[in-house]
Amino acid sequence: HLRCPGWQCMPVVQGTFTSMMVFSLTYRLIKDKVVPAVVKWARENNPFGNEALKKKANLKVVQLPMEAQLDMQKPREIVQFYEEIVVQFGYIGMFGSCFPLVGFLALGMHFINLRAVAGTLLHTTQRPPYKCASDI
């Protein structure tokens, strides 16, 4: 059981909170950027897959944009986009008084995350399916 007199535990709380924020952003970036790239690379370099057989046979296959969309990952639910941000906002609300600089750190991390999510949505995600509606 840990007891700290006065403000002696504050550096520990600051370090823990900062590492938690940095880890959550790093995890999200790896999940959104690195994993799809590794899966795509593994699919293209599979010695028993269709791509390797096409290369051996020297066949030139033209892929239509619609077919390229089928290789992309499915779009995430809108709740999944915001749940991590809401949890992070809760941590800032709870522990922001311990380490006031973390608000600016989170702002910078959210700018980086915004660019990463935008790139993921534009380049590696399928368009959502069409849903008919009677009005807006």
Residue frames as qw, qx, qy, qz and C-alpha x, y, z in Angstrom:
[[0.000, 0.892, 0.452, 0.000, 0.00, 0.00, 0.00],
 [0.486, 0.301, 0.036, 0.820, 1.54, 3.27, -1.20],
 [0.229, -0.891, -0.331, 0.212, 1.50, 6.38, 0.94],
 [0.490, 0.358, 0.041, 0.794, 3.01, 9.66, -0.13],
 [0.234, -0.677, -0.389, 0.578, 3.18, 12.67, 2.20],
 [0.047, 0.693, -0.047, -0.718, 2.20, 15.96, 0.66],
 [0.613, 0.698, -0.104, -0.354, 3.05, 16.49, -3.02],
 [0.298, -0.532, 0.754, 0.244, 5.81, 13.89, -3.29],
 [0.583, 0.218, 0.778, 0.090, 3.72, 11.54, -5.48],
 [0.423, 0.773, 0.100, -0.463, 2.97, 14.25, -8.06],
 [0.147, 0.592, -0.664, -0.433, 5.88, 13.35, -10.40],
 [0.255, 0.006, 0.966, 0.052, 4.72, 9.74, -10.35],
 [0.435, 0.609, 0.578, -0.325, 1.16, 10.76, -11.28],
 [0.303, 0.780, -0.210, -0.506, 2.43, 13.07, -14.02],
 [0.001, 0.433, -0.838, -0.331, 4.66, 10.40, -15.51],
 [0.336, 0.212, 0.914, -0.080, 1.96, 7.74, -15.36],
 [0.429, 0.705, 0.390, -0.408, -0.64, 9.98, -16.96],
 [0.239, 0.732, -0.413, -0.486, 1.70, 11.17, -19.71],
 [0.090, -0.263, 0.929, 0.243, 2.80, 7.64, -20.55],
 [0.407, 0.395, 0.794, -0.219, -0.83, 6.50, -20.60],
 [0.420, 0.771, 0.107, -0.466, -1.75, 9.24, -23.10],
 [0.155, 0.635, -0.643, -0.399, 1.27, 8.57, -25.32],
 [0.252, -0.069, 0.964, 0.057, 0.63, 4.81, -25.23],
 [0.492, 0.533, 0.615, -0.310, -3.02, 5.21, -26.24],
 [0.407, 0.784, -0.162, -0.440, -2.09, 7.39, -29.24],
 [0.007, 0.503, -0.822, -0.267, 0.72, 5.03, -30.27],
 [0.398, 0.141, 0.900, -0.102, -1.62, 2.03, -30.04],
 [0.518, 0.675, 0.361, -0.383, -4.22, 3.78, -32.20],
 [0.293, 0.754, -0.423, -0.408, -1.67, 4.76, -34.84],
 [0.132, -0.303, 0.931, 0.156, -0.26, 1.22, -35.00],
 [0.455, 0.336, 0.796, -0.218, -3.76, -0.26, -35.20],
 [0.480, 0.761, 0.238, -0.366, -4.85, 2.14, -37.95],
 [0.338, 0.817, -0.389, -0.260, -1.67, 2.39, -40.04],
 [0.065, -0.532, 0.841, 0.075, 0.82, -0.42, -39.43],
 [0.552, 0.060, 0.810, -0.186, -1.47, -3.45, -39.13],
 [0.703, 0.612, 0.251, -0.259, -3.31, -2.84, -42.46],
 [0.329, 0.784, -0.492, -0.187, 0.02, -2.24, -44.23],
 [0.236, -0.389, 0.890, -0.032, 1.49, -5.49, -42.85],
 [0.657, 0.279, 0.659, -0.237, -1.63, -7.45, -43.82],
 [0.609, 0.747, -0.028, -0.266, -1.51, -5.99, -47.34],
 [0.130, 0.699, -0.695, -0.112, 2.20, -6.79, -47.65],
 [0.424, -0.173, 0.881, -0.117, 1.65, -10.36, -46.43],
 [0.703, 0.476, 0.450, -0.278, -1.22, -10.83, -48.86],
 [0.514, 0.794, -0.242, -0.215, 0.87, -9.56, -51.80],
 [0.154, 0.638, -0.754, 0.026, 3.99, -11.58, -50.91],
 [0.795, -0.119, 0.527, -0.277, 2.26, -14.87, -50.16],
 [0.032, -0.390, 0.812, 0.432, 4.12, -17.48, -52.29],
 [0.162, 0.244, 0.951, 0.099, 0.95, -19.54, -52.67],
 [0.268, 0.628, 0.417, -0.600, -1.47, -16.66, -53.34],
 [0.588, 0.697, 0.402, 0.080, -2.92, -15.38, -56.60],
 [0.092, 0.962, -0.199, -0.166, -0.53, -12.42, -56.80],
 [0.398, -0.542, 0.692, 0.263, 2.57, -14.66, -56.79],
 [0.634, 0.257, 0.707, 0.178, 1.07, -16.93, -59.44],
 [0.419, 0.881, 0.217, -0.039, 0.27, -13.94, -61.65],
 [0.092, -0.871, 0.426, 0.226, 3.85, -12.69, -61.32],
 [0.539, -0.255, 0.765, 0.246, 5.26, -16.11, -62.26],
 [0.566, 0.482, 0.647, 0.170, 3.03, -16.32, -65.31],
 [0.223, -0.150, 0.228, 0.936, 3.92, -12.73, -66.32],
 [0.026, 0.663, 0.688, 0.294, 0.26, -11.84, -66.59],
 [0.033, 0.067, -0.142, 0.987, -0.73, -8.21, -66.46],
 [0.159, -0.607, -0.779, -0.018, -4.00, -7.91, -64.63],
 [0.034, -0.357, -0.007, -0.933, -5.77, -4.56, -64.54],
 [0.188, -0.444, -0.785, 0.389, -7.73, -3.97, -61.37],
 [0.085, -0.686, -0.388, -0.610, -10.73, -1.68, -61.57],
 [0.067, -0.403, 0.401, -0.820, -11.21, 0.93, -58.83],
 [0.765, -0.322, -0.036, -0.557, -14.32, -0.93, -57.64],
 [0.915, -0.017, -0.385, 0.121, -12.25, -4.11, -57.22],
 [0.391, 0.341, -0.478, 0.708, -9.57, -2.19, -55.33],
 [0.432, -0.458, 0.188, -0.754, -12.26, -1.01, -52.91],
 [0.911, -0.229, -0.245, -0.239, -13.07, -4.63, -52.07],
 [0.738, 0.134, -0.468, 0.467, -9.49, -5.14, -50.80],
 [0.003, -0.490, 0.326, -0.808, -9.82, -2.25, -48.37],
 [0.148, -0.184, -0.845, 0.480, -10.95, -2.65, -44.77],
 [0.184, -0.699, -0.645, -0.249, -14.54, -2.05, -43.71],
 [0.040, -0.607, 0.142, -0.781, -15.38, 1.33, -42.15],
 [0.234, -0.131, -0.780, 0.565, -15.50, 1.47, -38.36],
 [0.205, -0.764, -0.607, -0.073, -18.64, 2.41, -36.48],
 [0.071, 0.767, -0.035, 0.636, -18.87, 6.09, -35.57],
 [0.681, -0.716, 0.022, -0.151, -18.94, 5.22, -31.86],
 [0.892, -0.134, 0.024, 0.430, -15.52, 3.57, -32.17],
 [0.435, 0.576, -0.011, 0.692, -14.07, 6.81, -33.53],
 [0.189, -0.728, 0.093, -0.652, -15.18, 8.81, -30.52],
 [0.825, -0.522, -0.209, -0.051, -15.00, 6.38, -27.60],
 [0.756, -0.033, -0.192, 0.625, -11.22, 6.66, -27.25],
 [0.158, 0.475, -0.029, 0.865, -11.39, 10.46, -27.36],
 [0.550, -0.654, -0.151, -0.496, -14.12, 10.55, -24.71],
 [0.870, -0.372, -0.218, 0.239, -12.09, 8.29, -22.42],
 [0.576, 0.167, -0.120, 0.791, -9.04, 10.48, -22.94],
 [0.140, -0.611, -0.064, -0.776, -11.12, 13.59, -22.16],
 [0.750, -0.597, -0.218, -0.183, -12.23, 11.91, -18.93],
 [0.804, -0.172, -0.190, 0.536, -8.63, 11.28, -17.94],
 [0.291, 0.385, -0.033, 0.875, -7.76, 14.91, -18.65],
 [0.420, -0.664, -0.161, -0.597, -10.72, 16.05, -16.56],
 [0.835, -0.510, -0.203, 0.035, -9.74, 13.83, -13.64],
 [0.785, -0.302, 0.013, 0.542, -5.98, 14.28, -13.65],
 [0.397, 0.723, 0.130, 0.551, -5.57, 17.65, -15.38],
 [0.332, -0.915, 0.083, -0.215, -5.10, 19.45, -12.08],
 [0.827, -0.424, 0.233, 0.287, -2.11, 17.21, -11.28],
 [0.513, -0.152, 0.475, 0.698, -0.34, 17.99, -14.55],
 [0.340, 0.746, 0.229, -0.525, -1.77, 21.08, -16.32],
 [0.053, 0.542, -0.603, -0.583, 0.57, 20.66, -19.30],
 [0.355, 0.109, 0.920, 0.120, -1.27, 17.48, -20.29],
 [0.446, 0.710, 0.405, -0.364, -4.07, 19.51, -21.90],
 [0.269, 0.789, -0.369, -0.411, -1.61, 20.92, -24.44],
 [0.199, -0.310, 0.910, 0.190, -0.05, 17.50, -24.87],
 [0.463, 0.384, 0.787, -0.135, -3.48, 16.04, -25.64],
 [0.415, 0.798, 0.083, -0.429, -4.20, 18.86, -28.10],
 [0.120, 0.647, -0.658, -0.367, -1.00, 18.10, -30.00],
 [0.286, -0.062, 0.955, 0.055, -1.73, 14.38, -29.93],
 [0.501, 0.561, 0.588, -0.298, -5.24, 14.99, -31.28],
 [0.359, 0.771, -0.254, -0.460, -3.84, 17.00, -34.21],
 [0.008, -0.410, 0.880, 0.239, -1.56, 14.06, -35.05],
 [0.365, 0.208, 0.893, -0.160, -4.44, 11.63, -34.61],
 [0.489, 0.667, 0.234, -0.511, -6.69, 13.77, -36.85],
 [0.326, 0.646, -0.549, -0.418, -4.22, 13.47, -39.73],
 [0.112, -0.206, 0.971, 0.044, -3.77, 9.75, -39.15],
 [0.442, 0.394, 0.740, -0.319, -7.52, 9.07, -39.13],
 [0.469, 0.711, -0.033, -0.522, -8.04, 11.25, -42.21],
 [0.196, 0.527, -0.759, -0.328, -5.36, 9.32, -44.09],
 [0.245, 0.023, 0.963, -0.109, -6.86, 6.02, -42.98],
 [0.493, 0.544, 0.514, -0.444, -10.35, 7.05, -44.10],
 [0.430, 0.731, -0.215, -0.484, -9.15, 8.32, -47.47],
 [0.322, 0.586, -0.709, -0.226, -6.68, 5.62, -48.47],
 [0.123, 0.186, -0.971, 0.082, -7.36, 2.33, -46.69],
 [0.326, 0.252, 0.743, -0.528, -11.08, 2.22, -45.88],
 [0.103, 0.406, 0.792, 0.444, -14.03, 1.25, -48.04],
 [0.272, -0.227, -0.059, -0.933, -16.80, 3.72, -48.56],
 [0.367, 0.110, 0.757, -0.530, -19.79, 2.98, -46.33],
 [0.160, 0.344, 0.864, 0.332, -22.68, 1.22, -48.07],
 [0.198, -0.228, -0.247, -0.921, -25.44, 3.33, -49.54],
 [0.020, 0.402, 0.829, -0.389, -28.54, 3.71, -47.38],
 [0.053, -0.502, -0.523, -0.687, -31.73, 5.03, -48.90],
 [0.102, -0.398, -0.565, 0.715, -33.55, 7.74, -46.94],
 [0.176, 0.770, 0.592, 0.158, -36.64, 9.82, -47.55],
 [0.043, 0.975, -0.005, 0.216, -34.94, 13.07, -46.46],
 [0.301, 0.656, -0.532, 0.442, -31.74, 14.39, -44.97]]
